[in-house]
Amino acid sequence: MRWIAVPDKRGAPAVPAHQDDPNHLFDDLIRVVARQPLRCRLILTIGVPGDPTNDATRPWPSSTRSIDAGAITINAVQTEAPGNGRDINFDPLVLPDGIAPSDDPLLSARSAVYARSFTRRAGEPKQPSAIDVAQVPDER
């Protein structure tokens, strides 16, 4: 299976004005979500025997069945405070029981790189966004 989150363009954030600020994407997300939720459609593409699974750059046939699995909605943003998911490593090889990884070598590469990135981030001083999420007015 492959998946893609297709954004609903309505209400999508504009290009932030302060791109020189390292937190500009997060800060803009806070402002946008305070105005209205952001939505994406989750589209799952179901592979069949013979579809390449060891090379993510090789497309599957256009006739491959896709399923609209529903919506992903972001309607709140949390701070980077400890305990809010700040110190999580999104390892693609940490899978629930019953789900096995494919033979795609990118999974192992990502797992190693994400672990290294997590270790480096964990050693950095934490500076949360200057925007206080609790103080952003809900304009909905």
Buried (B, 14 or more C-beta within 10 A) or exposed (E): EBEEEEEBEEEEBEEBEEEEBEBBEBBBBBBBBBBEBBBBBBBBBEBEEEBBBEEEEEEBEEEEEBEEEEEBEEEEBEBBEEEEEBEEBEBBEEEEEEEEEBEBEBBEEBBEEBEEEBEEEEEEEEEBBEBEBEEBEEEE
